[in-house]
Amino acid sequence: MMVAPVSLETMFGPSPQSRYMPCAECGASVDRAGAGPHVCDTERLLDFHLFQLREEIATFDAELAAWLVSAHGRFATWIAERDRHGGDEGRRRG
Ligand SMILES: [Zn+2]
């Protein structure tokens, strides 16, 4: 029985993963056969990092609101209000 030499590509067809791979920095689909090294696009880089931080960003508001009603948060708010309105008065005293 004759076995014809078959390459992996012939058996499975051209795999898109073998040619394109996502850039770890910006998430762009990089053509590995493309000319020259991949240079991350600044806009895409920013979008990708924001996308990765989306959960942290989404929880920030809730965490801030929770902190503001805590003892530390209320004290910081009081200090900030005092400094904004009567900061000089406090320094003049004493
Ligand atoms: Zn990139």
PDB file of the backbone (N, CA, C, O) and the ligand in Angstrom, with CONECT records:
HET     ZN  A 101       1
ATOM      1  N   MET A   1       0.843  -1.201   0.000  1.00  0.00           N
ATOM      2  CA  MET A   1       0.000   0.000   0.000  1.00  0.00           C
ATOM      3  C   MET A   1       0.880   1.253   0.000  1.00  0.00           C
ATOM      4  O   MET A   1       1.812   1.379   0.794  1.00  0.00           O
ATOM      5  N   MET A   2       0.567   2.147  -0.885  1.00  0.00           N
ATOM      6  CA  MET A   2       1.341   3.381  -1.013  1.00  0.00           C
ATOM      7  C   MET A   2       0.704   4.503  -0.187  1.00  0.00           C
ATOM      8  O   MET A   2      -0.502   4.742  -0.252  1.00  0.00           O
ATOM      9  N   VAL A   3       1.539   5.171   0.578  1.00  0.00           N
ATOM     10  CA  VAL A   3       1.040   6.321   1.345  1.00  0.00           C
ATOM     11  C   VAL A   3       1.641   7.582   0.738  1.00  0.00           C
ATOM     12  O   VAL A   3       2.855   7.782   0.727  1.00  0.00           O
ATOM     13  N   ALA A   4       0.751   8.417   0.239  1.00  0.00           N
ATOM     14  CA  ALA A   4       1.226   9.663  -0.362  1.00  0.00           C
ATOM     15  C   ALA A   4       1.652  10.632   0.727  1.00  0.00           C
ATOM     16  O   ALA A   4       0.991  10.763   1.757  1.00  0.00           O
ATOM     17  N   PRO A   5       2.752  11.301   0.485  1.00  0.00           N
ATOM     18  CA  PRO A   5       3.161  12.307   1.474  1.00  0.00           C
ATOM     19  C   PRO A   5       2.143  13.450   1.555  1.00  0.00           C
ATOM     20  O   PRO A   5       1.886  14.142   0.570  1.00  0.00           O
ATOM     21  N   VAL A   6       1.571  13.631   2.749  1.00  0.00           N
ATOM     22  CA  VAL A   6       0.554  14.674   2.932  1.00  0.00           C
ATOM     23  C   VAL A   6       1.013  15.638   4.034  1.00  0.00           C
ATOM     24  O   VAL A   6       1.370  15.235   5.141  1.00  0.00           O
ATOM     25  N   SER A   7       0.989  16.858   3.700  1.00  0.00           N
ATOM     26  CA  SER A   7       1.376  17.847   4.719  1.00  0.00           C
ATOM     27  C   SER A   7       0.195  18.152   5.625  1.00  0.00           C
ATOM     28  O   SER A   7      -0.951  17.898   5.252  1.00  0.00           O
ATOM     29  N   LEU A   8       0.452  18.682   6.785  1.00  0.00           N
ATOM     30  CA  LEU A   8      -0.618  19.023   7.727  1.00  0.00           C
ATOM     31  C   LEU A   8      -1.602  20.005   7.113  1.00  0.00           C
ATOM     32  O   LEU A   8      -2.803  19.942   7.376  1.00  0.00           O
ATOM     33  N   GLU A   9      -1.087  20.908   6.297  1.00  0.00           N
ATOM     34  CA  GLU A   9      -1.955  21.913   5.703  1.00  0.00           C
ATOM     35  C   GLU A   9      -2.936  21.289   4.722  1.00  0.00           C
ATOM     36  O   GLU A   9      -4.080  21.730   4.610  1.00  0.00           O
ATOM     37  N   THR A  10      -2.478  20.251   4.004  1.00  0.00           N
ATOM     38  CA  THR A  10      -3.351  19.576   3.060  1.00  0.00           C
ATOM     39  C   THR A  10      -4.446  18.830   3.813  1.00  0.00           C
ATOM     40  O   THR A  10      -5.588  18.768   3.355  1.00  0.00           O
ATOM     41  N   MET A  11      -4.095  18.256   4.981  1.00  0.00           N
ATOM     42  CA  MET A  11      -5.055  17.492   5.749  1.00  0.00           C
ATOM     43  C   MET A  11      -6.111  18.370   6.413  1.00  0.00           C
ATOM     44  O   MET A  11      -7.296  18.035   6.405  1.00  0.00           O
ATOM     45  N   PHE A  12      -5.695  19.458   6.969  1.00  0.00           N
ATOM     46  CA  PHE A  12      -6.628  20.290   7.748  1.00  0.00           C
ATOM     47  C   PHE A  12      -7.022  21.603   7.063  1.00  0.00           C
ATOM     48  O   PHE A  12      -7.851  22.360   7.569  1.00  0.00           O
ATOM     49  N   GLY A  13      -6.421  21.847   5.927  1.00  0.00           N
ATOM     50  CA  GLY A  13      -6.713  23.096   5.240  1.00  0.00           C
ATOM     51  C   GLY A  13      -5.913  24.210   5.888  1.00  0.00           C
ATOM     52  O   GLY A  13      -5.391  24.058   6.993  1.00  0.00           O
ATOM     53  N   PRO A  14      -5.826  25.322   5.192  1.00  0.00           N
ATOM     54  CA  PRO A  14      -5.058  26.428   5.764  1.00  0.00           C
ATOM     55  C   PRO A  14      -5.733  26.939   7.037  1.00  0.00           C
ATOM     56  O   PRO A  14      -6.890  27.359   7.016  1.00  0.00           O
ATOM     57  N   SER A  15      -5.004  26.898   8.124  1.00  0.00           N
ATOM     58  CA  SER A  15      -5.565  27.347   9.393  1.00  0.00           C
ATOM     59  C   SER A  15      -5.345  28.840   9.557  1.00  0.00           C
ATOM     60  O   SER A  15      -4.224  29.324   9.401  1.00  0.00           O
ATOM     61  N   PRO A  16      -6.417  29.581   9.874  1.00  0.00           N
ATOM     62  CA  PRO A  16      -6.243  31.034  10.052  1.00  0.00           C
ATOM     63  C   PRO A  16      -5.326  31.355  11.225  1.00  0.00           C
ATOM     64  O   PRO A  16      -4.655  32.387  11.228  1.00  0.00           O
ATOM     65  N   GLN A  17      -5.297  30.471  12.226  1.00  0.00           N
ATOM     66  CA  GLN A  17      -4.444  30.720  13.389  1.00  0.00           C
ATOM     67  C   GLN A  17      -2.966  30.663  13.017  1.00  0.00           C
ATOM     68  O   GLN A  17      -2.124  31.276  13.672  1.00  0.00           O
ATOM     69  N   SER A  18      -2.670  29.926  11.968  1.00  0.00           N
ATOM     70  CA  SER A  18      -1.264  29.775  11.615  1.00  0.00           C
ATOM     71  C   SER A  18      -0.720  31.029  10.941  1.00  0.00           C
ATOM     72  O   SER A  18       0.484  31.285  10.958  1.00  0.00           O
ATOM     73  N   ARG A  19      -1.631  31.812  10.342  1.00  0.00           N
ATOM     74  CA  ARG A  19      -1.146  33.006   9.651  1.00  0.00           C
ATOM     75  C   ARG A  19      -1.358  34.268  10.487  1.00  0.00           C
ATOM     76  O   ARG A  19      -0.487  35.136  10.547  1.00  0.00           O
ATOM     77  N   TYR A  20      -2.516  34.361  11.126  1.00  0.00           N
ATOM     78  CA  TYR A  20      -2.810  35.546  11.931  1.00  0.00           C
ATOM     79  C   TYR A  20      -2.754  35.201  13.410  1.00  0.00           C
ATOM     80  O   TYR A  20      -3.267  34.170  13.844  1.00  0.00           O
ATOM     81  N   MET A  21      -2.144  36.052  14.150  1.00  0.00           N
ATOM     82  CA  MET A  21      -2.172  35.865  15.595  1.00  0.00           C
ATOM     83  C   MET A  21      -2.406  37.212  16.269  1.00  0.00           C
ATOM     84  O   MET A  21      -1.925  38.244  15.799  1.00  0.00           O
ATOM     85  N   PRO A  22      -3.152  37.194  17.382  1.00  0.00           N
ATOM     86  CA  PRO A  22      -3.434  38.470  18.038  1.00  0.00           C
ATOM     87  C   PRO A  22      -2.195  39.046  18.707  1.00  0.00           C
ATOM     88  O   PRO A  22      -1.426  38.327  19.345  1.00  0.00           O
ATOM     89  N   CYS A  23      -2.016  40.336  18.554  1.00  0.00           N
ATOM     90  CA  CYS A  23      -0.898  41.005  19.210  1.00  0.00           C
ATOM     91  C   CYS A  23      -1.188  41.058  20.706  1.00  0.00           C
ATOM     92  O   CYS A  23      -2.281  41.448  21.115  1.00  0.00           O
ATOM     93  N   ALA A  24      -0.215  40.667  21.519  1.00  0.00           N
ATOM     94  CA  ALA A  24      -0.409  40.640  22.970  1.00  0.00           C
ATOM     95  C   ALA A  24      -0.556  42.044  23.536  1.00  0.00           C
ATOM     96  O   ALA A  24      -1.139  42.231  24.604  1.00  0.00           O
ATOM     97  N   GLU A  25      -0.030  43.024  22.826  1.00  0.00           N
ATOM     98  CA  GLU A  25      -0.058  44.393  23.327  1.00  0.00           C
ATOM     99  C   GLU A  25      -1.340  45.138  22.982  1.00  0.00           C
ATOM    100  O   GLU A  25      -1.909  45.837  23.820  1.00  0.00           O
ATOM    101  N   CYS A  26      -1.792  44.979  21.727  1.00  0.00           N
ATOM    102  CA  CYS A  26      -2.934  45.783  21.289  1.00  0.00           C
ATOM    103  C   CYS A  26      -4.113  44.941  20.820  1.00  0.00           C
ATOM    104  O   CYS A  26      -5.175  45.486  20.518  1.00  0.00           O
ATOM    105  N   GLY A  27      -3.948  43.623  20.756  1.00  0.00           N
ATOM    106  CA  GLY A  27      -5.052  42.747  20.373  1.00  0.00           C
ATOM    107  C   GLY A  27      -5.331  42.713  18.878  1.00  0.00           C
ATOM    108  O   GLY A  27      -6.270  42.053  18.432  1.00  0.00           O
ATOM    109  N   ALA A  28      -4.527  43.415  18.115  1.00  0.00           N
ATOM    110  CA  ALA A  28      -4.738  43.438  16.673  1.00  0.00           C
ATOM    111  C   ALA A  28      -4.410  42.082  16.070  1.00  0.00           C
ATOM    112  O   ALA A  28      -3.545  41.359  16.563  1.00  0.00           O
ATOM    113  N   SER A  29      -5.112  41.752  15.000  1.00  0.00           N
ATOM    114  CA  SER A  29      -4.821  40.517  14.291  1.00  0.00           C
ATOM    115  C   SER A  29      -3.615  40.774  13.393  1.00  0.00           C
ATOM    116  O   SER A  29      -3.689  41.540  12.432  1.00  0.00           O
ATOM    117  N   VAL A  30      -2.514  40.125  13.721  1.00  0.00           N
ATOM    118  CA  VAL A  30      -1.270  40.393  13.019  1.00  0.00           C
ATOM    119  C   VAL A  30      -1.010  39.306  11.989  1.00  0.00           C
ATOM    120  O   VAL A  30      -0.997  38.115  12.299  1.00  0.00           O
ATOM    121  N   ASP A  31      -0.804  39.748  10.764  1.00  0.00           N
ATOM    122  CA  ASP A  31      -0.472  38.826   9.687  1.00  0.00           C
ATOM    123  C   ASP A  31       1.018  38.502   9.792  1.00  0.00           C
ATOM    124  O   ASP A  31       1.885  39.333   9.521  1.00  0.00           O
ATOM    125  N   ARG A  32       1.276  37.260  10.197  1.00  0.00           N
ATOM    126  CA  ARG A  32       2.688  36.894  10.405  1.00  0.00           C
ATOM    127  C   ARG A  32       3.470  36.849   9.104  1.00  0.00           C
ATOM    128  O   ARG A  32       4.698  36.944   9.090  1.00  0.00           O
ATOM    129  N   ALA A  33       2.722  36.700   7.998  1.00  0.00           N
ATOM    130  CA  ALA A  33       3.392  36.687   6.696  1.00  0.00           C
ATOM    131  C   ALA A  33       3.534  38.100   6.140  1.00  0.00           C
ATOM    132  O   ALA A  33       4.119  38.308   5.078  1.00  0.00           O
ATOM    133  N   GLY A  34       2.992  39.059   6.871  1.00  0.00           N
ATOM    134  CA  GLY A  34       3.039  40.443   6.412  1.00  0.00           C
ATOM    135  C   GLY A  34       4.449  40.977   6.373  1.00  0.00           C
ATOM    136  O   GLY A  34       5.354  40.442   7.015  1.00  0.00           O
ATOM    137  N   ALA A  35       4.620  42.022   5.624  1.00  0.00           N
ATOM    138  CA  ALA A  35       5.953  42.619   5.478  1.00  0.00           C
ATOM    139  C   ALA A  35       6.278  43.467   6.700  1.00  0.00           C
ATOM    140  O   ALA A  35       5.478  44.303   7.121  1.00  0.00           O
ATOM    141  N   GLY A  36       7.438  43.247   7.252  1.00  0.00           N
ATOM    142  CA  GLY A  36       7.905  44.063   8.369  1.00  0.00           C
ATOM    143  C   GLY A  36       7.258  43.684   9.685  1.00  0.00           C
ATOM    144  O   GLY A  36       6.223  43.017   9.708  1.00  0.00           O
ATOM    145  N   PRO A  37       7.868  44.112  10.780  1.00  0.00           N
ATOM    146  CA  PRO A  37       7.319  43.807  12.096  1.00  0.00           C
ATOM    147  C   PRO A  37       6.070  44.627  12.385  1.00  0.00           C
ATOM    148  O   PRO A  37       5.881  45.718  11.847  1.00  0.00           O
ATOM    149  N   HIS A  38       5.225  44.076  13.244  1.00  0.00           N
ATOM    150  CA  HIS A  38       3.986  44.767  13.607  1.00  0.00           C
ATOM    151  C   HIS A  38       4.289  45.936  14.539  1.00  0.00           C
ATOM    152  O   HIS A  38       5.044  45.799  15.502  1.00  0.00           O
ATOM    153  N   VAL A  39       3.698  47.071  14.242  1.00  0.00           N
ATOM    154  CA  VAL A  39       3.806  48.232  15.116  1.00  0.00           C
ATOM    155  C   VAL A  39       2.406  48.552  15.618  1.00  0.00           C
ATOM    156  O   VAL A  39       1.484  48.765  14.830  1.00  0.00           O
ATOM    157  N   CYS A  40       2.257  48.583  16.939  1.00  0.00           N
ATOM    158  CA  CYS A  40       0.944  48.814  17.524  1.00  0.00           C
ATOM    159  C   CYS A  40       0.433  50.214  17.186  1.00  0.00           C
ATOM    160  O   CYS A  40       1.170  51.199  17.231  1.00  0.00           O
ATOM    161  N   ASP A  41      -0.849  50.265  16.847  1.00  0.00           N
ATOM    162  CA  ASP A  41      -1.503  51.539  16.628  1.00  0.00           C
ATOM    163  C   ASP A  41      -1.870  52.124  17.990  1.00  0.00           C
ATOM    164  O   ASP A  41      -2.453  51.437  18.828  1.00  0.00           O
ATOM    165  N   THR A  42      -1.531  53.385  18.207  1.00  0.00           N
ATOM    166  CA  THR A  42      -1.737  54.013  19.512  1.00  0.00           C
ATOM    167  C   THR A  42      -3.199  53.967  19.950  1.00  0.00           C
ATOM    168  O   THR A  42      -3.490  53.630  21.097  1.00  0.00           O
ATOM    169  N   GLU A  43      -4.116  54.301  19.047  1.00  0.00           N
ATOM    170  CA  GLU A  43      -5.541  54.300  19.348  1.00  0.00           C
ATOM    171  C   GLU A  43      -6.004  52.908  19.750  1.00  0.00           C
ATOM    172  O   GLU A  43      -6.727  52.736  20.731  1.00  0.00           O
ATOM    173  N   ARG A  44      -5.572  51.913  18.969  1.00  0.00           N
ATOM    174  CA  ARG A  44      -5.975  50.544  19.219  1.00  0.00           C
ATOM    175  C   ARG A  44      -5.402  50.057  20.553  1.00  0.00           C
ATOM    176  O   ARG A  44      -6.061  49.342  21.307  1.00  0.00           O
ATOM    177  N   LEU A  45      -4.170  50.459  20.821  1.00  0.00           N
ATOM    178  CA  LEU A  45      -3.504  50.095  22.065  1.00  0.00           C
ATOM    179  C   LEU A  45      -4.306  50.611  23.257  1.00  0.00           C
ATOM    180  O   LEU A  45      -4.514  49.896  24.237  1.00  0.00           O
ATOM    181  N   LEU A  46      -4.750  51.859  23.158  1.00  0.00           N
ATOM    182  CA  LEU A  46      -5.536  52.483  24.232  1.00  0.00           C
ATOM    183  C   LEU A  46      -6.870  51.761  24.393  1.00  0.00           C
ATOM    184  O   LEU A  46      -7.274  51.427  25.507  1.00  0.00           O
ATOM    185  N   ASP A  47      -7.554  51.523  23.265  1.00  0.00           N
ATOM    186  CA  ASP A  47      -8.841  50.830  23.303  1.00  0.00           C
ATOM    187  C   ASP A  47      -8.702  49.460  23.944  1.00  0.00           C
ATOM    188  O   ASP A  47      -9.535  49.051  24.753  1.00  0.00           O
ATOM    189  N   PHE A  48      -7.636  48.753  23.572  1.00  0.00           N
ATOM    190  CA  PHE A  48      -7.428  47.391  24.073  1.00  0.00           C
ATOM    191  C   PHE A  48      -7.203  47.403  25.585  1.00  0.00           C
ATOM    192  O   PHE A  48      -7.737  46.557  26.303  1.00  0.00           O
ATOM    193  N   HIS A  49      -6.417  48.357  26.061  1.00  0.00           N
ATOM    194  CA  HIS A  49      -6.157  48.434  27.496  1.00  0.00           C
ATOM    195  C   HIS A  49      -7.417  48.841  28.259  1.00  0.00           C
ATOM    196  O   HIS A  49      -7.675  48.345  29.356  1.00  0.00           O
ATOM    197  N   LEU A  50      -8.199  49.746  27.670  1.00  0.00           N
ATOM    198  CA  LEU A  50      -9.468  50.132  28.298  1.00  0.00           C
ATOM    199  C   LEU A  50     -10.406  48.941  28.357  1.00  0.00           C
ATOM    200  O   LEU A  50     -11.120  48.739  29.339  1.00  0.00           O
ATOM    201  N   PHE A  51     -10.393  48.148  27.280  1.00  0.00           N
ATOM    202  CA  PHE A  51     -11.247  46.959  27.219  1.00  0.00           C
ATOM    203  C   PHE A  51     -10.844  45.973  28.315  1.00  0.00           C
ATOM    204  O   PHE A  51     -11.704  45.359  28.946  1.00  0.00           O
ATOM    205  N   GLN A  52      -9.534  45.821  28.544  1.00  0.00           N
ATOM    206  CA  GLN A  52      -9.065  44.905  29.579  1.00  0.00           C
ATOM    207  C   GLN A  52      -9.398  45.418  30.976  1.00  0.00           C
ATOM    208  O   GLN A  52      -9.564  44.633  31.909  1.00  0.00           O
ATOM    209  N   LEU A  53      -9.494  46.745  31.115  1.00  0.00           N
ATOM    210  CA  LEU A  53      -9.753  47.344  32.425  1.00  0.00           C
ATOM    211  C   LEU A  53     -11.232  47.626  32.657  1.00  0.00           C
ATOM    212  O   LEU A  53     -11.609  48.205  33.676  1.00  0.00           O
ATOM    213  N   ARG A  54     -12.083  47.203  31.687  1.00  0.00           N
ATOM    214  CA  ARG A  54     -13.489  47.604  31.731  1.00  0.00           C
ATOM    215  C   ARG A  54     -14.180  47.206  33.033  1.00  0.00           C
ATOM    216  O   ARG A  54     -15.027  47.944  33.536  1.00  0.00           O
ATOM    217  N   GLU A  55     -13.824  46.047  33.579  1.00  0.00           N
ATOM    218  CA  GLU A  55     -14.480  45.611  34.814  1.00  0.00           C
ATOM    219  C   GLU A  55     -14.051  46.478  35.993  1.00  0.00           C
ATOM    220  O   GLU A  55     -14.857  46.832  36.853  1.00  0.00           O
ATOM    221  N   GLU A  56     -12.760  46.811  36.010  1.00  0.00           N
ATOM    222  CA  GLU A  56     -12.258  47.687  37.070  1.00  0.00           C
ATOM    223  C   GLU A  56     -12.918  49.059  36.983  1.00  0.00           C
ATOM    224  O   GLU A  56     -13.284  49.657  37.995  1.00  0.00           O
ATOM    225  N   ILE A  57     -13.062  49.545  35.746  1.00  0.00           N
ATOM    226  CA  ILE A  57     -13.684  50.848  35.529  1.00  0.00           C
ATOM    227  C   ILE A  57     -15.156  50.794  35.946  1.00  0.00           C
ATOM    228  O   ILE A  57     -15.679  51.740  36.536  1.00  0.00           O
ATOM    229  N   ALA A  58     -15.813  49.681  35.634  1.00  0.00           N
ATOM    230  CA  ALA A  58     -17.236  49.538  35.946  1.00  0.00           C
ATOM    231  C   ALA A  58     -17.470  49.500  37.454  1.00  0.00           C
ATOM    232  O   ALA A  58     -18.491  49.993  37.934  1.00  0.00           O
ATOM    233  N   THR A  59     -16.533  48.921  38.202  1.00  0.00           N
ATOM    234  CA  THR A  59     -16.721  48.807  39.644  1.00  0.00           C
ATOM    235  C   THR A  59     -16.219  50.037  40.391  1.00  0.00           C
ATOM    236  O   THR A  59     -16.480  50.194  41.584  1.00  0.00           O
ATOM    237  N   PHE A  60     -15.493  50.915  39.684  1.00  0.00           N
ATOM    238  CA  PHE A  60     -14.916  52.082  40.363  1.00  0.00           C
ATOM    239  C   PHE A  60     -15.979  52.964  41.000  1.00  0.00           C
ATOM    240  O   PHE A  60     -15.849  53.367  42.156  1.00  0.00           O
ATOM    241  N   ASP A  61     -17.027  53.261  40.247  1.00  0.00           N
ATOM    242  CA  ASP A  61     -18.089  54.124  40.765  1.00  0.00           C
ATOM    243  C   ASP A  61     -18.719  53.548  42.023  1.00  0.00           C
ATOM    244  O   ASP A  61     -18.942  54.261  43.001  1.00  0.00           O
ATOM    245  N   ALA A  62     -19.003  52.253  41.991  1.00  0.00           N
ATOM    246  CA  ALA A  62     -19.628  51.606  43.146  1.00  0.00           C
ATOM    247  C   ALA A  62     -18.684  51.616  44.346  1.00  0.00           C
ATOM    248  O   ALA A  62     -19.105  51.837  45.481  1.00  0.00           O
ATOM    249  N   GLU A  63     -17.393  51.370  44.072  1.00  0.00           N
ATOM    250  CA  GLU A  63     -16.413  51.365  45.158  1.00  0.00           C
ATOM    251  C   GLU A  63     -16.243  52.755  45.751  1.00  0.00           C
ATOM    252  O   GLU A  63     -16.122  52.911  46.966  1.00  0.00           O
ATOM    253  N   LEU A  64     -16.234  53.761  44.890  1.00  0.00           N
ATOM    254  CA  LEU A  64     -16.111  55.136  45.363  1.00  0.00           C
ATOM    255  C   LEU A  64     -17.325  55.512  46.213  1.00  0.00           C
ATOM    256  O   LEU A  64     -17.180  56.109  47.280  1.00  0.00           O
ATOM    257  N   ALA A  65     -18.523  55.160  45.734  1.00  0.00           N
ATOM    258  CA  ALA A  65     -19.751  55.468  46.475  1.00  0.00           C
ATOM    259  C   ALA A  65     -19.741  54.784  47.839  1.00  0.00           C
ATOM    260  O   ALA A  65     -20.154  55.375  48.836  1.00  0.00           O
ATOM    261  N   ALA A  66     -19.271  53.539  47.883  1.00  0.00           N
ATOM    262  CA  ALA A  66     -19.219  52.796  49.142  1.00  0.00           C
ATOM    263  C   ALA A  66     -18.200  53.432  50.094  1.00  0.00           C
ATOM    264  O   ALA A  66     -18.425  53.514  51.301  1.00  0.00           O
ATOM    265  N   TRP A  67     -17.073  53.881  49.521  1.00  0.00           N
ATOM    266  CA  TRP A  67     -16.034  54.491  50.352  1.00  0.00           C
ATOM    267  C   TRP A  67     -16.504  55.834  50.917  1.00  0.00           C
ATOM    268  O   TRP A  67     -16.196  56.178  52.058  1.00  0.00           O
ATOM    269  N   LEU A  68     -17.262  56.596  50.099  1.00  0.00           N
ATOM    270  CA  LEU A  68     -17.706  57.928  50.523  1.00  0.00           C
ATOM    271  C   LEU A  68     -18.631  57.863  51.732  1.00  0.00           C
ATOM    272  O   LEU A  68     -18.674  58.805  52.524  1.00  0.00           O
ATOM    273  N   VAL A  69     -19.381  56.752  51.889  1.00  0.00           N
ATOM    274  CA  VAL A  69     -20.275  56.647  53.041  1.00  0.00           C
ATOM    275  C   VAL A  69     -19.596  55.939  54.211  1.00  0.00           C
ATOM    276  O   VAL A  69     -20.193  55.794  55.278  1.00  0.00           O
ATOM    277  N   SER A  70     -18.354  55.497  54.019  1.00  0.00           N
ATOM    278  CA  SER A  70     -17.616  54.881  55.120  1.00  0.00           C
ATOM    279  C   SER A  70     -17.064  55.990  56.017  1.00  0.00           C
ATOM    280  O   SER A  70     -17.084  57.162  55.642  1.00  0.00           O
ATOM    281  N   ALA A  71     -16.575  55.619  57.194  1.00  0.00           N
ATOM    282  CA  ALA A  71     -16.046  56.612  58.134  1.00  0.00           C
ATOM    283  C   ALA A  71     -14.903  57.411  57.505  1.00  0.00           C
ATOM    284  O   ALA A  71     -14.866  58.637  57.610  1.00  0.00           O
ATOM    285  N   HIS A  72     -13.980  56.714  56.858  1.00  0.00           N
ATOM    286  CA  HIS A  72     -12.854  57.389  56.212  1.00  0.00           C
ATOM    287  C   HIS A  72     -13.320  58.327  55.105  1.00  0.00           C
ATOM    288  O   HIS A  72     -12.839  59.453  54.976  1.00  0.00           O
ATOM    289  N   GLY A  73     -14.262  57.838  54.315  1.00  0.00           N
ATOM    290  CA  GLY A  73     -14.775  58.622  53.201  1.00  0.00           C
ATOM    291  C   GLY A  73     -15.493  59.867  53.674  1.00  0.00           C
ATOM    292  O   GLY A  73     -15.321  60.948  53.110  1.00  0.00           O
ATOM    293  N   ARG A  74     -16.317  59.707  54.733  1.00  0.00           N
ATOM    294  CA  ARG A  74     -17.051  60.859  55.269  1.00  0.00           C
ATOM    295  C   ARG A  74     -16.080  61.889  55.840  1.00  0.00           C
ATOM    296  O   ARG A  74     -16.275  63.093  55.668  1.00  0.00           O
ATOM    297  N   PHE A  75     -15.030  61.414  56.521  1.00  0.00           N
ATOM    298  CA  PHE A  75     -14.033  62.318  57.089  1.00  0.00           C
ATOM    299  C   PHE A  75     -13.298  63.065  55.977  1.00  0.00           C
ATOM    300  O   PHE A  75     -13.095  64.276  56.066  1.00  0.00           O
ATOM    301  N   ALA A  76     -12.893  62.327  54.914  1.00  0.00           N
ATOM    302  CA  ALA A  76     -12.190  62.950  53.784  1.00  0.00           C
ATOM    303  C   ALA A  76     -13.082  63.983  53.107  1.00  0.00           C
ATOM    304  O   ALA A  76     -12.614  65.047  52.701  1.00  0.00           O
ATOM    305  N   THR A  77     -14.375  63.664  52.988  1.00  0.00           N
ATOM    306  CA  THR A  77     -15.315  64.604  52.384  1.00  0.00           C
ATOM    307  C   THR A  77     -15.436  65.865  53.249  1.00  0.00           C
ATOM    308  O   THR A  77     -15.481  66.983  52.736  1.00  0.00           O
ATOM    309  N   TRP A  78     -15.487  65.661  54.563  1.00  0.00           N
ATOM    310  CA  TRP A  78     -15.598  66.789  55.495  1.00  0.00           C
ATOM    311  C   TRP A  78     -14.360  67.681  55.413  1.00  0.00           C
ATOM    312  O   TRP A  78     -14.467  68.906  55.372  1.00  0.00           O
ATOM    313  N   ILE A  79     -13.176  67.047  55.388  1.00  0.00           N
ATOM    314  CA  ILE A  79     -11.910  67.783  55.259  1.00  0.00           C
ATOM    315  C   ILE A  79     -11.887  68.586  53.958  1.00  0.00           C
ATOM    316  O   ILE A  79     -11.505  69.756  53.940  1.00  0.00           O
ATOM    317  N   ALA A  80     -12.300  67.936  52.880  1.00  0.00           N
ATOM    318  CA  ALA A  80     -12.280  68.584  51.567  1.00  0.00           C
ATOM    319  C   ALA A  80     -13.223  69.782  51.541  1.00  0.00           C
ATOM    320  O   ALA A  80     -12.885  70.842  51.014  1.00  0.00           O
ATOM    321  N   GLU A  81     -14.419  69.598  52.122  1.00  0.00           N
ATOM    322  CA  GLU A  81     -15.389  70.690  52.194  1.00  0.00           C
ATOM    323  C   GLU A  81     -14.821  71.840  53.026  1.00  0.00           C
ATOM    324  O   GLU A  81     -14.941  73.007  52.652  1.00  0.00           O
ATOM    325  N   ARG A  82     -14.203  71.498  54.158  1.00  0.00           N
ATOM    326  CA  ARG A  82     -13.659  72.513  55.058  1.00  0.00           C
ATOM    327  C   ARG A  82     -12.552  73.311  54.358  1.00  0.00           C
ATOM    328  O   ARG A  82     -12.516  74.539  54.431  1.00  0.00           O
ATOM    329  N   ASP A  83     -11.636  72.577  53.666  1.00  0.00           N
ATOM    330  CA  ASP A  83     -10.528  73.242  52.974  1.00  0.00           C
ATOM    331  C   ASP A  83     -11.035  74.136  51.855  1.00  0.00           C
ATOM    332  O   ASP A  83     -10.466  75.192  51.578  1.00  0.00           O
ATOM    333  N   ARG A  84     -12.119  73.694  51.214  1.00  0.00           N
ATOM    334  CA  ARG A  84     -12.653  74.439  50.080  1.00  0.00           C
ATOM    335  C   ARG A  84     -13.301  75.746  50.557  1.00  0.00           C
ATOM    336  O   ARG A  84     -13.183  76.787  49.910  1.00  0.00           O
ATOM    337  N   HIS A  85     -13.982  75.665  51.692  1.00  0.00           N
ATOM    338  CA  HIS A  85     -14.735  76.833  52.151  1.00  0.00           C
ATOM    339  C   HIS A  85     -13.951  77.700  53.127  1.00  0.00           C
ATOM    340  O   HIS A  85     -13.874  78.919  52.969  1.00  0.00           O
ATOM    341  N   GLY A  86     -13.372  77.063  54.134  1.00  0.00           N
ATOM    342  CA  GLY A  86     -12.739  77.890  55.165  1.00  0.00           C
ATOM    343  C   GLY A  86     -11.325  77.488  55.496  1.00  0.00           C
ATOM    344  O   GLY A  86     -10.943  77.477  56.666  1.00  0.00           O
ATOM    345  N   GLY A  87     -10.539  77.156  54.491  1.00  0.00           N
ATOM    346  CA  GLY A  87      -9.170  76.718  54.731  1.00  0.00           C
ATOM    347  C   GLY A  87      -8.325  77.768  55.426  1.00  0.00           C
ATOM    348  O   GLY A  87      -7.524  77.444  56.303  1.00  0.00           O
ATOM    349  N   ASP A  88      -8.502  79.044  55.036  1.00  0.00           N
ATOM    350  CA  ASP A  88      -7.695  80.115  55.636  1.00  0.00           C
ATOM    351  C   ASP A  88      -8.055  80.321  57.099  1.00  0.00           C
ATOM    352  O   ASP A  88      -7.190  80.573  57.938  1.00  0.00           O
ATOM    353  N   GLU A  89      -9.349  80.210  57.390  1.00  0.00           N
ATOM    354  CA  GLU A  89      -9.804  80.406  58.770  1.00  0.00           C
ATOM    355  C   GLU A  89      -9.111  79.433  59.705  1.00  0.00           C
ATOM    356  O   GLU A  89      -8.698  79.803  60.804  1.00  0.00           O
ATOM    357  N   GLY A  90      -8.987  78.205  59.273  1.00  0.00           N
ATOM    358  CA  GLY A  90      -8.370  77.186  60.104  1.00  0.00           C
ATOM    359  C   GLY A  90      -6.912  77.500  60.386  1.00  0.00           C
ATOM    360  O   GLY A  90      -6.419  77.237  61.483  1.00  0.00           O
ATOM    361  N   ARG A  91      -6.223  78.056  59.409  1.00  0.00           N
ATOM    362  CA  ARG A  91      -4.798  78.361  59.585  1.00  0.00           C
ATOM    363  C   ARG A  91      -4.585  79.600  60.470  1.00  0.00           C
ATOM    364  O   ARG A  91      -3.591  79.699  61.189  1.00  0.00           O
ATOM    365  N   ARG A  92      -5.542  80.544  60.401  1.00  0.00           N
ATOM    366  CA  ARG A  92      -5.389  81.771  61.174  1.00  0.00           C
ATOM    367  C   ARG A  92      -5.515  81.514  62.674  1.00  0.00           C
ATOM    368  O   ARG A  92      -4.897  82.180  63.505  1.00  0.00           O
ATOM    369  N   ARG A  93      -6.365  80.490  62.986  1.00  0.00           N
ATOM    370  CA  ARG A  93      -6.609  80.194  64.392  1.00  0.00           C
ATOM    371  C   ARG A  93      -5.339  79.688  65.077  1.00  0.00           C
ATOM    372  O   ARG A  93      -4.607  78.916  64.457  1.00  0.00           O
ATOM    373  N   GLY A  94      -5.041  80.067  66.288  1.00  0.00           N
ATOM    374  CA  GLY A  94      -3.955  79.534  67.080  1.00  0.00           C
ATOM    375  C   GLY A  94      -2.735  80.388  67.134  1.00  0.00           C
ATOM    376  O   GLY A  94      -1.754  80.023  67.782  1.00  0.00           O
TER     377      GLY A  94
HETATM  378 ZN    ZN A 101       0.086  45.469  18.509  1.00  0.00          ZN2+
END
